[in-house]
Structures are given as C-alpha cells and as structure tokens.
C-alpha cells in the first residue's frame, strides 16, 4: 500500500493544526456555525442529530493492521466502542465531541490517515475494486492509478470549491465490484487492439434525488493522458454547473441538460487544449507510486486442497471465499451483517481481531468494501480454517455474502439529520425474517439496499430490492423499488407503487420474494426473473 513521504506527512500534519485552530475559534465563539460549517466539512466532520459524526477516509478501501488498530483505539477512546463502514469504503464515528475532533485527526495522522475531502463540495474519497491486486480477472492492480488521481486532485486549486461533491471509481476487470457507473466519473482499465493499456471512461452518473447511470464518454483514453481527461471533465462541469440551485448542481444534471453528445464535445475540446499545455503527470511519478503496490511475496507450490470435513467451515468457504490469482491463495470476505446486528458496524475488539488476522495471514493487508463488509485479500488456503475459527469466535463469520441478509443500509433517522426515516430497524427486521440459512441459500443472489432519505447513501437505486424512507405528513413511510443493479449489468430500480409503514415494508419485501420463488425458472436469480416477467406479477403480490 502507499506510504506517505515527508511532503504527504507535512501536509496532513499542517491540516490538523489548521483545523485545531478553527475548532478553538468556534468553541470560543469567534466563528459562527455558518462560518465553521464549510471548514469542518472539508475535514469530514458533520453535525448530526445527537452529536458530531467524523468520516475518516480509507482511500480505495485499503488498510493495514496498524491503521485498523488505530481505528479501534479511536472507537474506544472517542466514540462508544464501535465504528461504521460506509458505501464509500470509509469509516464513520457517530458520537464525536467537537473539542476532541482535532485530537482524533492528530491520531489518524500518526498512521498515515486523515478525513480530508470525505465531505463538502469536493472530490470525495476515491473508491476501487476491493479485490484489487488479488482478483484473477483484473488486467492490473488499479490502486496505483487511484492513488495517482487522489494525489493529483487533493488540494488542487481549480477543484477545491466545486459546485457539488464529485465521486470517482477505478476498476480493472470486466466484473464490476465497485458500482462503477453510479459515479460522476468512472474509469475501467482496458487494453486496446494494440495491447496498450488505457481507460474506458464513463461520466455523469449518480444517485440521490435524480438517479442517472453514467454514460460512456470515451472508449479509450491512453493511460498517460488520463488525468488530463479527468481535468477536462471537471472543467466543463465547473464552468457550467448550476451553483444557484442545490438540486441541480451535480454533474449528472448538466449532462442531462446539455445531452451526452454536447457534453462529450465540450470535454474533448477542453481535453485537446489541456494536452497542448503538456501538464499531465510524468511517468516517473506513476512509477514511484506503483512501486508501493508491488505484489506480496506469494509462496509457490502451495497445496490447493482443503479439509472440508467440518460442514460449517465448508459452507463458509463456499459463500465467503473467492478465487485468488495466486495458486494456493484465496480472498476472504468478512461479513459485517450478523442477523439482528447493524449493517456495517464493527466493534473496537472486532477491529483489533481483523487487524491481527491481516497481519498474520494476509500480508498485513485488508480492505473495506462498498457493500459495507471487509476483505482479507491474500490468505493461504491452508490458513483458511484458522481464519474462520477466529472470525467465528468474534461473531464475524456470517455466511451471507450476496444473499438476502447481506443488506446495505445507511444510518438513517437514528443518527442522520438529513434522514426522513429509520433504516437500521428495517434492515434488522428483514434479516431476522430471513434468518434461516437454508432459505437464504435457496433464494440465491438477492441484494437489498435501504436509504433513509432521497440522498441514497444506502444505494437503493442500485438494489434488486430497494427501500427508500420518505416523510409522509410527518410519519415515516417506505417506498419499495425493484430491478436495480450496481454491477456490470447496471440498471435503475423502479418504484412499485404506494409506500408502507415500517411493519408493512417488511411484509411487502417478503411478499415480493415469495412471488419470485413461485415464478422463477431453475437457477434464475431474482434480478433476472424480474427482467424476464416485469413489474406486474410482483405488484400483484405486493398490493393484491
């Protein structure tokens, strides 16, 4: 993983002291809340319903054990003993005291972490494939490119005060494990007919009030020109964006209003101009960064055999373990979705256990995912049983990856000042309703995602079954959506009809799933069944 040099460390340290002074002035009354708000947001600090929330950046989802232990320490010392992993691969703390926020940032800086640009009108934390560097289907490890773009855009003077937030994702495989086309700017590493490496570029995606799937703006951008192309996209948006209306400030709205062809034309014109300046990154800078991502020293001649005599272990392997590019190794998915638990939450003790496992069994490498789980990317198959035993003892061995209880959910009205309805209790009730593992396995891949408001932090637009919490005359109400996907078969979920109360939405989900079970063809997953038969059979089951 990337290691700070003296300049990186100096910048982060300076930012901490700058924010310490800003916080002191706020507490002493020299700054009003309106004056302080843009300053704290640039440092990942939100004012929520009950306390401040701090969102810590986990660039492209990569952590080491030292960093994870520091996150555990922060959870124990400054919060209530836990943290919450988000759909942007970050971690949040929900019970932060304002006076202690600078101290937390100072502690993060000691392990090469920060909260810069995890909120506010900026380029947010870059996301990437959580299997990066381990997946057998990738062209290359996409993280050096993500790190290069992160460094090039952080504190970039032209893009420090954007019209709205801007999200970028980078992957290097055909299988989309990062919800690529739901981003403002999406990059897939590809090779052209000559075997040259470059980028397939998408632009204009996003969820929220107006969900739009990113469109392919360029089939192939040479690798050495990618930052210039991203600059061109940002410049066109920055130049024309509706800064007068918060609901029309995202780039997707500009793309929609200009049209894809006109937006592409303007980007290409700007791109050609930038190229004449000769200011793209030097190859030596990419090489410097890429050196931090050399593959681990994998052992050779390892056995591929597993002792599957323990049925619980065998079941966990089948569901939670993915293929690795190195013979004798595997990718371990750690579920943060125990039945009845809170999606994405992890205790300080569990963080320390995962840090120990990463250090001992995964070359000191672990990942957070956009579906609110964790990954140990490089585990020897002969160590899987020991890893499973440790996870099982810590309550981290749920067997539900991609199943109906592997629910994505935002914190909702239990914490968030923007939410209209609670997400956590709905997720818990659905998980408990489908707790029987045999039933989950029979249903197969089924992705439920819940948002407590229109901002869509729970990705409900990209769900096979989505739930959106809304305010209906002062009461919590839930809309049901069907048919979305955040994978390579990307699609937008559609609203089924009138909403439900908390109990009603759980019943509606079950009726939807039971109708799928009745009409599916052999081996057909829920999403494919929906696409085959359409909405009507499900509406009949839901509403009668």
N, C-alpha and C positions, 0 to 999 in steps of 0.2 A: 504494500500500500504506500501511498505518497507520504513522504516525510518532510516536515517543514524545514526550510533553510533559514538562515539568520534574518532574511528580509520578511519571510512569512511570519515568523515569531514576533518580530518587532512591530509589524502592522497590527497583529491581533492584540499584543500587549498594549499598544497605544490606544486601540479602540476601547479596551477595557477601562483604562484610566479616564478616557474622554467620557465614557458613559457613567463612570463613578461620579465625576464632577456634575454631569447633568442630573443624575439622581439626587445628589446632595442638594442642588439648587431647587429641585422640585419639592423635596421634603421640607426645605426651609421656607418655601413659599415664593421663591424668586422666579419660578417658572409656573405658569398656569397649566392645567391639564391639556388645554388646546395646544399650548406651546410644546409641552413634553411629549404628547402623543406621537408625532412623527419621529421623534428621537428614539423613544422606546421601541416602536415598531421596527425600526431599522436594526434593532438588536434583539428581535424575536420576543419581545415582552408585550403580552396582551393583558388588558383589564377585563376579566371575565365576571360571571355572576357573583362569585364568592371570594375570589382572590385574584392575584395576578397569575397568568399562565406563561411559562417560558418554553419556547420551542427551540430545541437545540438541533443544529444542522448535522446530518450524517451524510456527507457527500457520496452520491451514487450508492448509498447503503452499506458502505464498507467500514468496519470497526475492527480494532484489535482488543486483546484481553485487558490491557492497561486502560484503554478508554472505557470499556464496559464496566470495569471495576470503579472507575471514577463516576460513571453514571449511577451506579449503585450507591456510592457514597453520597452523592448529591440527593438521591431519593431519600436516603435515611436521615441526612442532616438537615436538609432544607425543605423537604416535602413531607408526605405521610407514608413513606416507605415503599413507594412504587413509582413507575413511570408508564407512559402510554405511547406505544409506537403508532405512527400515523401512516396514511396512504401516500405520503411524500417521502417515505423512508426515514423520517425524522423521529425524534422522541420529544414528548411534551411532559412538563411537570405542571400540575394544576393548582397547587396550593403554595405559591411563592409569595414571600413578603418583599415589598418593594425595597426596603433598606438592605436586604440580603442579596438582591439580584446582581449587583456588581461583584460581590464575593463569589457567586456561582460562576460568573463569566471568567473571573480570575482563575478559579479552579479548573475550568474547562481548558483554559489556555495552557495549563501545565501539561496537558496530554494532547495538544495539537487539535483542539476542538473550539468551536465558537457558536454563536447564534446569529451571526451576521446574515442579513437578507433572507431570513426564514419567514419574514412577514413584510408588510409595507409594499409600496409600489416599486418593486424591484425585480430583478431576475432571481427567482427563487432557487432553492436547493436543487441541483441537477439530479435527476433520477436515472437509473440504469437497470439493466438485467441483473437480478440478484444472483444468478448463476454465472456471472461474468468471470472468465478465467478458468472455469471448471466445466462448462457445458460442451458436450461433444459436437453440437450443431453450430457453434459460432465460427465466424471467419477469423476473428481475432478477439482479444480482450478489449472491450470498448471503453474500459475505465481510463486509460491514458488520455483518450480523446475527451472524455467527460471532465477530467481534471484540467486539461489544457483550456477547455472552454470556461470552466469555473474560474480559473485564474485570470483569463483574459477579460471576463465580464465583471468580476468583483471589483467594485470601486471605479469602474470605467466611467469617466466624467460625462460622456454623452448619454449613458444609460443609468445614471444614478437617480433620476427623478422621472420615471416613466409614467405614462398615463394610468397604468394599472399594473398588477402583477403579471409576470411573464414566466412560463414554465417550459423547460427543455428536457427532453429524454433522449438517451443514446442507447442503441442496442446493436448487436452484430450477428443476429440469427434470424431466420425466417419465422420461427416461433416467437410470438410477441409476449414476453413476460413482464412488460413494463407499461401496459396501456398506452402504447406509443401514440396513437392517433387521437388521443384525448388531450394532447398537449398543444400549446401555442406553436412550438417548433419541435419537430420530431425528426431524429436522424437515425437511419439504419445503415450500417456499414455494409457495402456490397462490393462486388468486383464487376468491371465491365468486360466486354468481349475480348479485350486485350489482356485481361488478367490484372489490370491496375485496380488498386483499392481506392474507393471513394465513398460518397454518401448519397443515398436516396433521401430526399428532403421533403418533409410534409410541413404545412403551415396552416394556422387558423383554427386549430381545434380547441376545445374547452368545454367544461360542464357548466354548472350554475344555472342562472335564470334562462339563458338561451343556449342550450346544448348544441354543439356543432362538431362534427367529425372532421379532423384535419384533412386537407386535400393534398394530393401530390403536386408540389410546386416545381420540383426538379428531379428528373430521373437519375441524373448522375452529376455530382459535384466533385471534382478532383480533391483528394484528401488535403493537399496543401493549400487549398483555397476556401476551406470550409468556414473559417472564422470570418473571412470577408463576406461570404454569403449570408451568414447569420447577421452580420452588421447591416447588410443591405435590407434584410427583412425588418430588423428593428428600426432602421432609419425611416423606411416607408411608413411603418405604423406610427412611430414617434411624431412624424411630420403631420399626419392626417387625423390622428385619433381624436375622438370626441371628449375632450377634457372637461366639457361643460355638463356632462351627464354621466353619473357613475354607472348607470346601467348599460351604457353604450361605449365604454372605454376599452374593453378587451379587444385584442386584435381580431378575434373571430368576427366581431361586428363590422369592423372595417372591411374585412374580406367579403363578408356577405353584402355590404352596401356597394363596394366597387365591382364585385364579381371576381371570380377566380382568375380569369384571363387578364383583366386590367391590373389586378394586384400583382400577378406574375410579371407582367410587362414592366411595371414600375420597379419591382425588385431587380429584374435583370438589368435594367438601365442603371440603377444605383450600383449594382454589382460590378458592371463594366467600369464605372467611374472609380470605384474603390480599387479595382485591380491596377489602374493606371498609377495609383499612388505607391504601389509596391510595399504595402504595410501589413501583409499577412504575417503570421508567426514564422520565425526561422525554423528550419528542420532541426537544428541543434536543440531548440527549446523542446520540441516534441521528444527528441531522443533522450533529453535529460529527464523529462517526466516519465517516459515509458520505462526507463531503467528501474524505476521504483516498483514496477509491476511485472518483473520477471517471474516466470512460474516457480513455484516452490520446488525444492529438490525431491521430487517424487521418487520413491523406491521402485526398482524394477523387479520383474519375476515374482510379483506377489500373486497369491492364490485368489482365484475368483469364487472359490467355494464358500458357502455359508452353512452353518449348522442351523437349520430351521426347525429343530425338534420342539422348541418352545413355541406353541401356537400364537401366543400374544406377540412375541417378537416377530414371528413370520408375518403376521398381519401388519405390524408397524412398518416393516421393511417394504411390503408391497405398496403401502399407501404413502409413506412419508419419505422414502428414499428414492432418489433419482439417479440416472446414469451419469457417470463422470467420463471425461475424455481420457484420463489416465487409467490403464489397466490396474485392477486391484483396488481402485478407489471408488467412493460414492459421495453423493451430495445428500446431506441430511437436512430435512425440513422440520423445524421445531414449531409446533402449533401453539399460538397464544390464544386459543379459543377453547378452553375447557368448558364442558357443559355447565351452564349456570354462572360462568365467570363473565368478566367484562372484556370484550374484544380488544385485543392489542395491549392490555395491561400486563405488566410484569413486575414482580416484587424485587426489592433490593437483593434478597437472598437468591432468587432465581437468576438475576443478572450475574451475580458472582459465580453461580454454578455454571452458567453458559460460558462465562469468561474462562473458567478453569478447563472446561471441555475444549474450547477453541485453542487454548494454549497447549494442552496435552495431545489433542487428537487431530487438529485442523490447521497446523502451521500458523497458529496464532491469528487466525483469520475467521471472521464471522460477518454475517450480512443481515440487514433488515430489509423487509420486502414491502412492496406497495400494497400487499394484501394483509399487512399487519401481523406477519409472522417473522421468524428468524431462520437463518440458514447457517449450517456448518458446511462450507463448500468442499473441503478436501479431507475426507475421513477414509482411512483404510478399511476395507470390508472386514478384515479380521478384527477391527476395533468396534464394529457396529453394535455388537451385543453389549459391550461395556458402556458405550454411549447411551444406548437405550435404557439400560438399567438405571443409570444416573438420572436421566431425564424422567423416567417413570417415577422414581422416588421423589422427585421435585415437583410432580404434577405437570410436567411438560411433554408428556408422551401421548397426547390425544391423537387418535387415528382418524383424521377428518379432512386432510388436505383436498381441497376442491369439492368437498361434499356439502350437504345442506347445512351443516352446523359450522362450517368454516366461513362464518359471516363477517363481512366488513361493516363496521358501524362507526359513526362519528361520536363524540362525547354527548352531543345533543343538549337538551334543555337542563340536564343535570349539572352542566358546567358552563355551556357557551351562552354568551349574552346575545348572540345573533339567532339562536335556535328558536323555532316555534313549537317544537315537540320533543319529547324524550326518545332517544334511540336505544339506549342501553337496556331498559326493561323489555322492549320489544324483541331485541336480539336474544336476550336471555330466555324469554318465553318460547320463541321459535326453537331455540336449541334444545330446550327441555322437552318440547313437544316431539322432537325428532331424535331424542337421545339414544334410542335403540340403534346400535351399530349395524345390525343386520338390515334394518330398514334403510339406513343411510347408504349402505353399500348397494342395496337393491336399486335405489334411485339413481346412483351414479353421480356424474359431474352435475352439480346444480349450485350456481353461485348467487347467493342472496346478499344484497347490499342496501344499507339503510342510512339515510341522511335526515337530520333533524331540521333542516331548512333548505331553501332553494339554492344555497351556495354549493351544495352537493359534495361536501367533504367526504361523504360515505360512498361516492361514486354510483349512486342509484341509477343514473342514466346508462351505465355500462353493465348492469346486472341482468342475469337471466330472469330473476325476480327482484325488482327494485321496490323500495318503500321510501316515500317522501313524507316527512312530517310537515304539516301546514297548520296555520291558525284559522279556525273556523268560528268566527264570532266569539272569540275568547276561550275556546276549548281546543284541545289537541285533536287533530284529525290526521289520518294517514291515507295517502294515495297509493294505489298498487299499480306497478308498471311491469310489463313483460317484454322479453325479447331483446335485451341489450347484451353487448359483449365488449370487453376491453382487450380481447385477444386479436390475433391476426384476422379473424373473421368479424371484424369490428361492426357493431350496429348500435342503434339508439333504441332504448326501451320506450314503449308507448304506454300511456295511461289507460287502464282498463275501464274506468268509469268513476262513479261517486266513491268518496272515501269512507273510512271506517274509524271507529274509536279504537282504543288500544287492544281490547279483547277481540273486537271484530276483525282487525287486520291480521291477527294471528290465525283466526279461523279461516279467513279468506286465503291466506297463504296455504294452509293445509288443504282446502278445497281445490285450489289450483294444482297442487302437487298430486292429489289423488286423481284428478281428471287426467293429468299426464300419465300416471301409472296405468289408467284404464285404456288409453288410446295409443300409447307408444308402440312402435314396432320393435322387434327384437334388437337389442343393442343400441337403441336410439336414445341419445341424451335429451334432456329437457329442451334445450335451445333448438336442436334440430327438429324435434317434434313440433314446437311452436311455429317454426318457419314453414313446416310442411302443412299444418292444418289451419294456421292463422289464429286470430284472437277469439272468434266466435265460440268455439267449444269451451274455452276457458271462461269467458264471460257468462255463459250459461251456467257453468258450475259455481262461479263466484256469486252471481246475483240471483240465480234461479229463474 
